[in-house]
Amino acid sequence: MARAGRLFLVAAFLHLAAAQAAAFERPDPAAIAGAMRSVVSVLPEWAGRPPSLEEPEGSGVVVGDGTLILTADHVLADPLSVLVKTPAGQVLKAEIAGRDKATDLALLKVAEKLPAIAFGGPVVAGEEVCAVGNAFGLGPSVACGTVSATERSGIGFNAVEDFIQTDAAVNPGMSGGALIGGDGKLAGILSAIFTKQADANIGVNFALSAALTQAAMKKLAAPGPVSWPELGARLRPYPPHGTPGPVGAEVVAVAPGSLAEAAGLAPGDIVVTAGGRPIANAAGVTAALALTPAGQSLRLSVLRGDETLTLSVAVAD
């Protein structure tokens, strides 16, 4: 290739890279500082032990009208009571308004209004984000990085997963904290650190997406226990390991009277997309179903032999 042609390709690549970078909003320090005002420390009191500063506390995020605080359910464990501490050091008693082990989310309520953060839209891989939480019990702090991936499910932490993966540093005590997008809005709730040997940041961290967090929050605020729709079909990854074929989830069995049966799913079907998201395992379908509002339908793209079918799973009100 001629030198001029090579230079043209380099220039075009740099222009494309600059355009992509410009498409992402870099986290604005003022917006991040504002978001930090909405992140509190969560101090559960357990039997035989008062709220402790000797071990990492959890984190929480003030949302809604300012009296509601989202946190990770595992932060609470089985508490006698819960206190929250604001970045300014004010300590408030919190009531548990709802808990959901399936998404590892809990909703707390305080009597006094605190600065609340707004939910943001979906983030994409490569976007810059910041994690805000109570790392090692030192108080709210911020660490920034990028979105490594979205729509992560089947990781194995929760029964219902729709995770944002990020390399922003997340350490013990930050569970229940905030993942902040470039616009300073809430992109997700910090949930888990993926690690094999030490419970500390290695750059593979997960936050529950804002979309699933909002869906869970509506359920947590409503009376009664939280429940999620169930497809009623046993699925397994497809194709079998080491075998060529389209990626999806194979239907092994369908329960009578289930949503799957009503939608027309049958054993041998391969679900390749659900709600537009690619499917590689049963957890992906569970996530797509959880994100479908009550009263609406989840569209499945299904391979049945040589045919591609579109089926609809109706989610009850």
RODRENKOL-280624 format. One record per atom (N, C-alpha, C): x, y, z; residue in three letters. Coordinates in steps of 0.05 Angstrom, whole numbers, padded with zeros to 5 digits, always signed. Layout:
residues N
XYZALA;...
This chain:
residues 317
+00017-00024+00000MET;+00000+00000+00000MET;+00018+00025+00000MET;+00010+00045-00015ALA;+00025+00070-00017ALA;+00025+00084+00010ALA;+00047+00100+00014ARG;+00049+00114+00040ARG;+00025+00132+00044ARG;+00015+00146+00024ALA;-00008+00164+00026ALA;-00032+00148+00035ALA;-00036+00124+00024GLY;-00058+00108+00032GLY;-00057+00099+00061GLY;-00033+00092+00070ARG;-00029+00084+00098ARG;-00035+00108+00116ARG;-00025+00131+00109LEU;-00030+00155+00125LEU;-00060+00161+00127LEU;-00074+00157+00104PHE;-00103+00162+00104PHE;-00117+00143+00123PHE;-00109+00117+00123LEU;-00122+00098+00141LEU;-00117+00105+00170LEU;-00092+00113+00176VAL;-00085+00121+00204VAL;-00102+00145+00212VAL;-00104+00165+00195ALA;-00119+00188+00201ALA;-00149+00181+00205ALA;-00159+00164+00188ALA;-00187+00155+00191ALA;-00191+00141+00217ALA;-00172+00123+00225PHE;-00174+00109+00250PHE;-00174+00128+00274PHE;-00156+00147+00273LEU;-00154+00166+00295LEU;-00179+00183+00297LEU;-00190+00191+00274HIS;-00215+00206+00274HIS;-00238+00190+00286HIS;-00239+00164+00279LEU;-00260+00147+00289LEU;-00257+00144+00320LEU;-00232+00140+00329ALA;-00227+00136+00357ALA;-00235+00162+00372ALA;-00228+00185+00361ALA;-00235+00210+00374ALA;-00265+00214+00375ALA;-00279+00206+00354ALA;-00308+00208+00353ALA;-00321+00190+00374ALA;-00310+00166+00377GLN;-00321+00148+00397GLN;-00316+00158+00425GLN;-00292+00169+00429ALA;-00286+00180+00456ALA;-00304+00203+00462ALA;-00309+00220+00442ALA;-00327+00243+00446ALA;-00355+00235+00452ALA;-00363+00211+00442ALA;-00391+00202+00447ALA;-00396+00196+00476ALA;-00375+00190+00491PHE;-00378+00184+00519PHE;-00372+00209+00536PHE;-00390+00214+00555GLU;-00385+00236+00573GLU;-00365+00228+00595GLU;-00343+00243+00596ARG;-00324+00238+00618ARG;-00338+00246+00644ARG;-00335+00230+00665PRO;-00347+00238+00691PRO;-00338+00266+00699PRO;-00358+00284+00703ASP;-00352+00311+00711ASP;-00347+00312+00741ASP;-00324+00323+00749PRO;-00318+00323+00778PRO;-00339+00336+00795PRO;-00352+00357+00785ALA;-00374+00370+00800ALA;-00398+00351+00803ALA;-00404+00337+00781ALA;-00426+00318+00782ALA;-00420+00295+00801ALA;-00395+00285+00801ILE;-00387+00263+00818ILE;-00388+00273+00848ILE;-00379+00297+00852ALA;-00380+00308+00880ALA;-00409+00309+00889ALA;-00427+00317+00871GLY;-00455+00318+00879GLY;-00466+00290+00884GLY;-00458+00271+00868ALA;-00467+00243+00872ALA;-00457+00232+00898ALA;-00434+00240+00907MET;-00422+00229+00932MET;-00439+00238+00956MET;-00454+00260+00954ARG;-00471+00269+00976ARG;-00495+00250+00980ARG;-00500+00233+00959SER;-00523+00214+00961SER;-00514+00186+00970SER;-00489+00183+00976VAL;-00479+00156+00984VAL;-00473+00157+01014VAL;-00486+00138+01029VAL;-00484+00138+01058VAL;-00470+00112+01066VAL;-00460+00111+01091SER;-00450+00087+01103SER;-00473+00072+01117SER;-00473+00046+01114VAL;-00494+00030+01127VAL;-00482+00014+01150VAL;-00493+00017+01174LEU;-00482+00004+01198LEU;-00504-00014+01210LEU;-00504-00039+01204PRO;-00523-00057+01217PRO;-00514-00064+01245PRO;-00534-00069+01262GLU;-00528-00078+01289GLU;-00537-00107+01291GLU;-00519-00125+01298TRP;-00525-00154+01300TRP;-00526-00162+01329TRP;-00538-00185+01334ALA;-00540-00196+01362ALA;-00512-00199+01374ALA;-00509-00187+01397GLY;-00483-00189+01411GLY;-00462-00169+01401GLY;-00470-00153+01382ARG;-00450-00134+01371ARG;-00463-00109+01361ARG;-00456-00086+01372PRO;-00468-00060+01362PRO;-00455-00053+01335PRO;-00466-00033+01322PRO;-00453-00023+01297PRO;-00424-00018+01302PRO;-00407-00029+01284SER;-00378-00031+01289SER;-00363-00014+01269SER;-00341-00002+01278LEU;-00323+00012+01260LEU;-00298-00006+01256LEU;-00297-00029+01268GLU;-00274-00046+01266GLU;-00273-00062+01241GLU;-00297-00067+01229GLU;-00298-00081+01204GLU;-00312-00063+01183GLU;-00307-00068+01157PRO;-00319-00051+01137PRO;-00349-00050+01139PRO;-00360-00026+01140GLU;-00388-00023+01138GLU;-00397-00026+01109GLU;-00423-00026+01105GLY;-00433-00027+01077GLY;-00438+00002+01068GLY;-00450+00003+01044SER;-00456+00029+01032SER;-00486+00029+01024SER;-00496+00053+01020GLY;-00524+00056+01010GLY;-00526+00081+00993GLY;-00547+00081+00977VAL;-00551+00104+00958VAL;-00578+00115+00962VAL;-00579+00141+00967VAL;-00605+00155+00972VAL;-00619+00160+00945VAL;-00644+00152+00943VAL;-00659+00154+00918VAL;-00687+00165+00924VAL;-00703+00167+00903GLY;-00731+00175+00907GLY;-00735+00202+00919GLY;-00751+00203+00940ASP;-00757+00229+00953ASP;-00736+00237+00974ASP;-00714+00222+00976GLY;-00693+00229+00995GLY;-00695+00214+01021GLY;-00717+00200+01026THR;-00720+00184+01050THR;-00714+00154+01045THR;-00710+00146+01020LEU;-00706+00119+01012LEU;-00676+00114+01006LEU;-00666+00092+01015ILE;-00638+00085+01011ILE;-00636+00056+01001ILE;-00623+00053+00978LEU;-00618+00026+00967LEU;-00591+00016+00978LEU;-00590-00009+00984THR;-00565-00021+00992THR;-00565-00050+00983THR;-00542-00064+00987ALA;-00541-00093+00980ALA;-00552-00108+01004ALA;-00569-00128+00998ASP;-00582-00143+01019ASP;-00562-00157+01037ASP;-00540-00167+01025HIS;-00521-00182+01041HIS;-00506-00164+01061HIS;-00507-00138+01058VAL;-00496-00120+01077VAL;-00511-00122+01104VAL;-00537-00126+01102LEU;-00553-00126+01126LEU;-00551-00152+01142LEU;-00549-00175+01128ALA;-00550-00201+01141ALA;-00575-00203+01158ALA;-00573-00208+01184ASP;-00597-00211+01201ASP;-00595-00190+01224ASP;-00600-00165+01218PRO;-00594-00144+01238PRO;-00616-00140+01258PRO;-00608-00131+01282LEU;-00627-00122+01302LEU;-00638-00094+01295LEU;-00620-00078+01284SER;-00627-00051+01276SER;-00607-00042+01255SER;-00613-00019+01242VAL;-00595-00009+01222VAL;-00592+00021+01225VAL;-00567+00031+01225LEU;-00562+00059+01225LEU;-00549+00066+01198LEU;-00552+00091+01189VAL;-00537+00101+01166VAL;-00523+00127+01175VAL;-00500+00130+01162LYS;-00483+00154+01168LYS;-00478+00169+01143LYS;-00485+00195+01143THR;-00482+00212+01119THR;-00453+00220+01116THR;-00445+00229+01092PRO;-00417+00238+01088PRO;-00409+00260+01108PRO;-00429+00275+01118ALA;-00423+00296+01137ALA;-00420+00286+01166ALA;-00426+00259+01169GLY;-00422+00247+01196GLY;-00448+00245+01212GLY;-00470+00254+01201GLN;-00496+00252+01215GLN;-00505+00223+01215GLN;-00514+00213+01238VAL;-00523+00185+01241VAL;-00553+00185+01244VAL;-00566+00168+01228LEU;-00596+00166+01228LEU;-00604+00137+01231LEU;-00626+00133+01245LYS;-00638+00106+01247LYS;-00653+00100+01221LYS;-00650+00076+01211ALA;-00663+00068+01186ALA;-00681+00044+01191ALA;-00704+00044+01178GLU;-00722+00021+01179GLU;-00718+00005+01153GLU;-00721-00021+01155ILE;-00720-00037+01131ILE;-00747-00038+01118ILE;-00749-00026+01094ALA;-00774-00025+01079ALA;-00779-00049+01062ALA;-00758-00063+01054GLY;-00762-00087+01037GLY;-00735-00100+01031GLY;-00735-00126+01027ARG;-00711-00141+01021ARG;-00717-00161+00998ARG;-00697-00165+00981ASP;-00699-00184+00959ASP;-00673-00199+00955ASP;-00672-00224+00964LYS;-00647-00239+00961LYS;-00642-00246+00932LYS;-00662-00248+00915ALA;-00658-00256+00888ALA;-00641-00236+00872ALA;-00643-00210+00879THR;-00626-00190+00866THR;-00605-00179+00885THR;-00606-00188+00910ASP;-00588-00178+00931ASP;-00591-00148+00935ASP;-00616-00139+00936LEU;-00622-00111+00941LEU;-00640-00109+00966LEU;-00636-00087+00980ALA;-00654-00080+01003ALA;-00660-00050+01002ALA;-00683-00043+01012LEU;-00692-00015+01013LEU;-00695-00007+01042LEU;-00681+00015+01049LEU;-00683+00026+01076LEU;-00699+00052+01074LEU;-00710+00061+01097LYS;-00724+00086+01098LYS;-00716+00101+01123LYS;-00711+00127+01120VAL;-00703+00144+01142VAL;-00724+00167+01144VAL;-00726+00179+01168ALA;-00746+00199+01172ALA;-00738+00226+01160ALA;-00712+00231+01158GLU;-00703+00257+01148GLU;-00695+00255+01119GLU;-00702+00276+01103LYS;-00696+00276+01075LYS;-00666+00282+01071LYS;-00653+00266+01053LEU;-00625+00269+01046LEU;-00623+00275+01017LEU;-00600+00285+01008PRO;-00597+00290+00979PRO;-00599+00264+00963PRO;-00617+00263+00944ALA;-00622+00239+00928ALA;-00609+00241+00901ALA;-00602+00218+00890ILE;-00590+00217+00863ILE;-00611+00207+00843ILE;-00611+00217+00819ALA;-00630+00207+00798ALA;-00618+00183+00784ALA;-00635+00166+00774PHE;-00627+00143+00758PHE;-00619+00153+00730PHE;-00598+00141+00719GLY;-00590+00148+00692GLY;-00599+00126+00672GLY;-00593+00130+00647GLY;-00599+00111+00627GLY;-00578+00089+00625GLY;-00581+00070+00606PRO;-00562+00049+00604PRO;-00534+00059+00596PRO;-00514+00044+00605VAL;-00486+00051+00598VAL;-00477+00029+00578VAL;-00454+00035+00565VAL;-00444+00016+00544VAL;-00415+00011+00550VAL;-00405-00011+00539ALA;-00377-00019+00542ALA;-00359+00003+00532ALA;-00338+00010+00548GLY;-00319+00031+00541GLY;-00325+00057+00553GLY;-00350+00060+00564GLU;-00358+00085+00577GLU;-00344+00088+00604GLU;-00337+00113+00610GLU;-00324+00118+00636GLU;-00345+00120+00658GLU;-00340+00107+00680VAL;-00358+00108+00703VAL;-00341+00110+00729VAL;-00355+00117+00750CYS;-00342+00119+00776CYS;-00357+00104+00797CYS;-00342+00089+00814ALA;-00354+00075+00836ALA;-00351+00091+00862ALA;-00373+00095+00876VAL;-00373+00110+00901VAL;-00383+00092+00923VAL;-00368+00089+00944GLY;-00376+00072+00967GLY;-00358+00075+00990GLY;-00364+00060+01011ASN;-00350+00063+01037ASN;-00328+00042+01039ASN;-00307+00045+01023ALA;-00286+00025+01021ALA;-00272+00022+01048ALA;-00271-00003+01058PHE;-00258-00010+01083PHE;-00268+00006+01107PHE;-00292+00016+01105GLY;-00303+00031+01127GLY;-00291+00058+01132GLY;-00278+00069+01112LEU;-00264+00095+01115LEU;-00282+00118+01108LEU;-00306+00113+01099GLY;-00324+00134+01090GLY;-00326+00135+01060GLY;-00346+00147+01049PRO;-00350+00148+01019PRO;-00325+00159+01005PRO;-00317+00144+00985SER;-00295+00153+00967SER;-00302+00145+00939SER;-00286+00155+00920VAL;-00293+00151+00892VAL;-00269+00138+00877VAL;-00275+00120+00859ALA;-00254+00108+00842ALA;-00266+00105+00814ALA;-00252+00114+00794CYS;-00263+00114+00767CYS;-00250+00094+00749CYS;-00264+00085+00728GLY;-00254+00066+00709GLY;-00272+00065+00685GLY;-00274+00042+00672THR;-00291+00039+00649THR;-00311+00017+00652THR;-00332+00017+00636VAL;-00351-00005+00634VAL;-00337-00027+00617VAL;-00333-00050+00629SER;-00320-00072+00615SER;-00340-00088+00598SER;-00365-00090+00608ALA;-00386-00105+00594ALA;-00413-00099+00607ALA;-00434-00104+00593THR;-00461-00100+00603THR;-00477-00126+00599THR;-00501-00127+00611GLU;-00519-00150+00609GLU;-00505-00176+00617GLU;-00489-00175+00638ARG;-00476-00199+00649ARG;-00496-00214+00666ARG;-00501-00239+00661SER;-00518-00256+00677SER;-00505-00284+00678SER;-00514-00299+00697GLY;-00503-00326+00700GLY;-00475-00325+00713GLY;-00469-00303+00727ILE;-00443-00301+00741ILE;-00444-00319+00766ILE;-00467-00321+00778GLY;-00470-00339+00801GLY;-00473-00326+00828GLY;-00474-00300+00829PHE;-00478-00286+00854PHE;-00507-00287+00863PHE;-00525-00280+00845ASN;-00554-00277+00852ASN;-00571-00294+00834ASN;-00596-00299+00843ALA;-00615-00314+00826ALA;-00623-00298+00802ALA;-00625-00272+00804VAL;-00633-00254+00782VAL;-00610-00234+00778VAL;-00597-00235+00755GLU;-00573-00219+00751GLU;-00575-00204+00724GLU;-00570-00178+00725ASP;-00566-00161+00702ASP;-00544-00142+00709ASP;-00519-00151+00707PHE;-00496-00136+00717PHE;-00482-00119+00696PHE;-00472-00097+00706ILE;-00452-00081+00692ILE;-00425-00089+00703ILE;-00407-00098+00686GLN;-00380-00104+00695GLN;-00362-00080+00691GLN;-00346-00073+00711THR;-00329-00050+00709THR;-00302-00056+00722THR;-00281-00041+00712ASP;-00255-00043+00725ASP;-00250-00021+00745ASP;-00271-00004+00750ALA;-00269+00016+00771ALA;-00265+00001+00797ALA;-00246+00010+00813ALA;-00238-00004+00838ALA;-00261-00006+00857ALA;-00268-00031+00865VAL;-00289-00036+00885VAL;-00276-00054+00906VAL;-00278-00045+00931ASN;-00266-00060+00953ASN;-00286-00065+00975ASN;-00280-00083+00995PRO;-00299-00089+01016PRO;-00309-00063+01030PRO;-00335-00063+01035GLY;-00348-00040+01047GLY;-00363-00023+01026GLY;-00357-00028+01000MET;-00370-00013+00979MET;-00396-00026+00969MET;-00401-00050+00977SER;-00426-00063+00969SER;-00450-00046+00976SER;-00468-00042+00957GLY;-00491-00025+00961GLY;-00486+00004+00953GLY;-00461+00010+00945GLY;-00454+00037+00936GLY;-00463+00042+00908GLY;-00454+00064+00897ALA;-00465+00074+00871ALA;-00444+00071+00849ALA;-00453+00062+00826LEU;-00438+00065+00801LEU;-00449+00088+00786LEU;-00433+00108+00781ILE;-00442+00134+00770ILE;-00433+00137+00741ILE;-00451+00144+00724GLY;-00444+00149+00696GLY;-00432+00177+00692GLY;-00424+00182+00667GLY;-00411+00208+00662GLY;-00429+00232+00666GLY;-00455+00227+00667ASP;-00474+00249+00671ASP;-00480+00254+00701ASP;-00466+00238+00718GLY;-00469+00242+00747GLY;-00494+00227+00758GLY;-00507+00212+00741LYS;-00531+00197+00750LYS;-00525+00168+00756LYS;-00544+00155+00769LEU;-00539+00128+00779LEU;-00541+00108+00756LEU;-00519+00094+00751ALA;-00519+00073+00730ALA;-00524+00046+00742ALA;-00518+00042+00768GLY;-00522+00016+00780GLY;-00515+00017+00809GLY;-00521-00006+00823ILE;-00515-00009+00851ILE;-00493-00030+00853ILE;-00470-00022+00866LEU;-00448-00040+00869LEU;-00456-00065+00884LEU;-00449-00088+00873SER;-00459-00113+00884SER;-00438-00133+00892SER;-00418-00137+00874ALA;-00400-00160+00879ALA;-00372-00155+00868ALA;-00352-00167+00880ILE;-00325-00167+00871ILE;-00319-00196+00861ILE;-00310-00198+00836PHE;-00303-00225+00826PHE;-00274-00231+00833PHE;-00270-00249+00851THR;-00243-00255+00860THR;-00241-00284+00868THR;-00217-00295+00865LYS;-00213-00323+00872LYS;-00199-00327+00898LYS;-00182-00308+00906GLN;-00165-00313+00929GLN;-00167-00292+00951GLN;-00170-00267+00944ALA;-00172-00246+00964ALA;-00196-00229+00958ALA;-00210-00221+00980ASP;-00234-00205+00977ASP;-00227-00176+00973ASP;-00214-00170+00951ALA;-00206-00143+00944ALA;-00206-00139+00914ALA;-00204-00114+00906ASN;-00207-00107+00878ASN;-00185-00119+00861ASN;-00193-00132+00839ILE;-00174-00141+00819ILE;-00183-00131+00791ILE;-00202-00113+00791GLY;-00210-00101+00766GLY;-00233-00115+00752GLY;-00246-00134+00765VAL;-00270-00147+00754VAL;-00292-00145+00775VAL;-00308-00124+00772ASN;-00328-00117+00792ASN;-00355-00114+00779ASN;-00376-00118+00795PHE;-00403-00119+00783PHE;-00422-00101+00799PHE;-00439-00087+00783ALA;-00460-00070+00794ALA;-00486-00078+00781ALA;-00507-00080+00797LEU;-00533-00086+00786LEU;-00542-00063+00769LEU;-00552-00068+00745SER;-00559-00047+00727SER;-00581-00029+00738SER;-00582-00004+00729ALA;-00603+00015+00738ALA;-00630+00004+00730ALA;-00632-00009+00707ALA;-00658-00019+00698ALA;-00669-00040+00717ALA;-00652-00060+00725LEU;-00661-00081+00743LEU;-00665-00069+00771LEU;-00648-00050+00779THR;-00650-00037+00805THR;-00677-00023+00807THR;-00685-00009+00787GLN;-00711+00006+00787GLN;-00734-00014+00788GLN;-00732-00036+00773ALA;-00753-00056+00774ALA;-00756-00068+00801ALA;-00733-00074+00814ALA;-00733-00085+00841ALA;-00743-00065+00861ALA;-00736-00040+00858MET;-00744-00020+00877MET;-00774-00017+00878MET;-00788-00019+00855LYS;-00817-00018+00855LYS;-00829-00041+00871LYS;-00817-00064+00869LYS;-00826-00087+00884LYS;-00820-00085+00913LYS;-00796-00074+00920LEU;-00789-00071+00948LEU;-00807-00051+00962LEU;-00816-00031+00948ALA;-00832-00010+00960ALA;-00861-00019+00963ALA;-00869-00040+00949ALA;-00897-00050+00951ALA;-00900-00068+00975ALA;-00925-00071+00985PRO;-00929-00089+01008PRO;-00924-00118+01000PRO;-00916-00134+01019GLY;-00912-00163+01014GLY;-00885-00170+01004GLY;-00879-00196+01002PRO;-00853-00205+00993PRO;-00849-00200+00963PRO;-00824-00198+00955VAL;-00817-00193+00927VAL;-00818-00220+00912VAL;-00830-00220+00889SER;-00829-00243+00872SER;-00823-00235+00843SER;-00811-00253+00828TRP;-00803-00248+00800TRP;-00817-00269+00782TRP;-00824-00262+00758PRO;-00837-00281+00740PRO;-00818-00304+00734PRO;-00829-00328+00732GLU;-00814-00352+00725GLU;-00823-00363+00698GLU;-00804-00370+00681LEU;-00811-00380+00654LEU;-00825-00407+00656LEU;-00816-00424+00674GLY;-00827-00451+00676GLY;-00816-00470+00656GLY;-00791-00466+00648ALA;-00777-00484+00629ALA;-00749-00489+00639ALA;-00740-00513+00636ARG;-00712-00519+00643ARG;-00695-00515+00618ARG;-00674-00499+00621LEU;-00657-00491+00598LEU;-00628-00500+00604LEU;-00613-00504+00583ARG;-00585-00510+00586ARG;-00570-00496+00563ARG;-00545-00489+00568PRO;-00530-00475+00547PRO;-00528-00492+00521PRO;-00528-00478+00499TYR;-00527-00491+00473TYR;-00507-00476+00455TYR;-00490-00489+00439PRO;-00487-00518+00436PRO;-00471-00531+00459PRO;-00471-00557+00461PRO;-00454-00570+00481PRO;-00425-00562+00477PRO;-00410-00562+00499HIS;-00382-00553+00499HIS;-00366-00567+00477HIS;-00352-00551+00461GLY;-00336-00561+00439GLY;-00350-00569+00414GLY;-00376-00563+00413THR;-00393-00570+00390THR;-00400-00545+00374THR;-00397-00544+00348PRO;-00405-00520+00333PRO;-00435-00517+00332PRO;-00444-00493+00329GLY;-00473-00488+00327GLY;-00479-00460+00337GLY;-00504-00451+00333PRO;-00513-00425+00342PRO;-00513-00424+00372PRO;-00506-00401+00384VAL;-00506-00398+00413VAL;-00534-00391+00423VAL;-00542-00405+00444GLY;-00568-00400+00455GLY;-00572-00416+00480GLY;-00597-00419+00488ALA;-00605-00436+00510ALA;-00626-00456+00501ALA;-00620-00482+00504GLU;-00637-00503+00494GLU;-00659-00509+00515GLU;-00683-00512+00506VAL;-00705-00519+00523VAL;-00705-00549+00527VAL;-00701-00558+00552VAL;-00700-00586+00559VAL;-00728-00596+00567VAL;-00742-00580+00583ALA;-00769-00589+00592ALA;-00786-00564+00596ALA;-00812-00567+00593VAL;-00831-00545+00597VAL;-00852-00554+00618VAL;-00856-00538+00638ALA;-00875-00544+00660ALA;-00904-00539+00650ALA;-00922-00557+00656PRO;-00950-00553+00649PRO;-00961-00528+00663PRO;-00977-00512+00648GLY;-00989-00488+00659GLY;-00970-00465+00663GLY;-00946-00467+00653SER;-00925-00446+00657SER;-00927-00425+00635SER;-00912-00403+00639LEU;-00910-00382+00619LEU;-00898-00393+00594LEU;-00879-00411+00597ALA;-00866-00423+00573ALA;-00885-00439+00556ALA;-00903-00454+00570GLU;-00922-00470+00555GLU;-00942-00452+00541GLU;-00951-00430+00554ALA;-00970-00412+00542ALA;-00958-00397+00518ALA;-00931-00393+00519ALA;-00918-00380+00497ALA;-00913-00398+00473ALA;-00915-00425+00478GLY;-00911-00444+00456GLY;-00883-00456+00455GLY;-00867-00452+00476LEU;-00841-00464+00476LEU;-00843-00494+00478LEU;-00824-00509+00466ALA;-00825-00538+00467ALA;-00796-00548+00470ALA;-00794-00572+00482PRO;-00767-00584+00485PRO;-00753-00586+00458PRO;-00727-00579+00458GLY;-00712-00579+00433GLY;-00709-00551+00421GLY;-00727-00532+00429ASP;-00724-00505+00419ASP;-00698-00492+00429ASP;-00686-00475+00413ILE;-00662-00460+00421ILE;-00669-00431+00423ILE;-00669-00419+00447VAL;-00674-00391+00450VAL;-00649-00375+00445VAL;-00649-00358+00425VAL;-00625-00344+00417VAL;-00625-00314+00426VAL;-00649-00303+00427THR;-00651-00275+00439THR;-00676-00274+00456THR;-00675-00256+00475ALA;-00698-00251+00492ALA;-00700-00221+00497ALA;-00721-00208+00488GLY;-00723-00179+00491GLY;-00701-00165+00476GLY;-00690-00178+00455GLY;-00669-00165+00439GLY;-00641-00171+00449GLY;-00638-00183+00473ARG;-00611-00188+00483ARG;-00603-00217+00476ARG;-00578-00220+00467PRO;-00568-00247+00460PRO;-00569-00265+00485PRO;-00576-00290+00481ILE;-00579-00309+00503ILE;-00558-00331+00500ILE;-00544-00336+00522ALA;-00524-00358+00523ALA;-00529-00378+00545ALA;-00548-00371+00563ASN;-00554-00389+00585ASN;-00582-00382+00596ASN;-00591-00399+00615ALA;-00618-00395+00627ALA;-00619-00368+00641ALA;-00597-00360+00654ALA;-00596-00335+00669ALA;-00603-00311+00652ALA;-00595-00312+00627GLY;-00601-00289+00609GLY;-00630-00286+00604GLY;-00644-00309+00602VAL;-00673-00308+00598VAL;-00687-00298+00624VAL;-00677-00307+00647THR;-00687-00298+00673THR;-00685-00268+00676THR;-00662-00257+00668ALA;-00657-00228+00669ALA;-00676-00213+00651ALA;-00679-00223+00626ALA;-00697-00209+00607ALA;-00726-00210+00617ALA;-00734-00232+00629LEU;-00761-00234+00639LEU;-00765-00215+00663LEU;-00745-00213+00680ALA;-00747-00195+00703ALA;-00749-00166+00694ALA;-00737-00159+00672LEU;-00737-00132+00662LEU;-00762-00125+00646LEU;-00779-00144+00641THR;-00804-00140+00626THR;-00826-00130+00645THR;-00836-00106+00641PRO;-00857-00096+00660PRO;-00881-00114+00660PRO;-00894-00115+00683ALA;-00919-00130+00687ALA;-00940-00120+00667ALA;-00953-00139+00655GLY;-00974-00133+00635GLY;-00963-00131+00607GLY;-00937-00133+00603GLN;-00925-00133+00576GLN;-00915-00161+00570GLN;-00905-00164+00545SER;-00895-00190+00536SER;-00866-00189+00529SER;-00852-00210+00534LEU;-00824-00213+00526LEU;-00822-00229+00500LEU;-00809-00217+00481ARG;-00807-00230+00454ARG;-00782-00248+00454ARG;-00786-00273+00446LEU;-00764-00292+00444LEU;-00759-00298+00414LEU;-00734-00299+00406SER;-00727-00310+00380SER;-00717-00338+00384SER;-00731-00357+00371VAL;-00727-00386+00377VAL;-00721-00401+00351VAL;-00701-00418+00353LEU;-00695-00437+00331LEU;-00709-00463+00336LEU;-00725-00472+00317ARG;-00739-00498+00319ARG;-00733-00513+00293ARG;-00714-00531+00294GLY;-00706-00544+00269GLY;-00694-00523+00250GLY;-00705-00522+00227ASP;-00695-00503+00206ASP;-00710-00476+00207ASP;-00729-00474+00225GLU;-00745-00449+00227GLU;-00736-00431+00249GLU;-00740-00405+00245THR;-00736-00385+00265THR;-00763-00373+00273THR;-00771-00377+00298LEU;-00797-00368+00307LEU;-00795-00344+00326LEU;-00815-00328+00327THR;-00817-00307+00347THR;-00841-00314+00365THR;-00834-00318+00391LEU;-00855-00325+00411LEU;-00857-00303+00431LEU;-00880-00300+00444SER;-00884-00279+00464SER;-00891-00292+00491SER;-00876-00284+00511VAL;-00882-00293+00538VAL;-00896-00270+00553VAL;-00921-00274+00560ALA;-00937-00254+00573ALA;-00931-00254+00603ALA;-00924-00230+00614VAL;-00919-00226+00642VAL;-00944-00216+00655VAL;-00954-00230+00675ALA;-00979-00222+00688ALA;-00977-00196+00703ALA;-00999-00182+00706ASP;-01000-00157+00721ASP;-00996-00164+00751ASP;
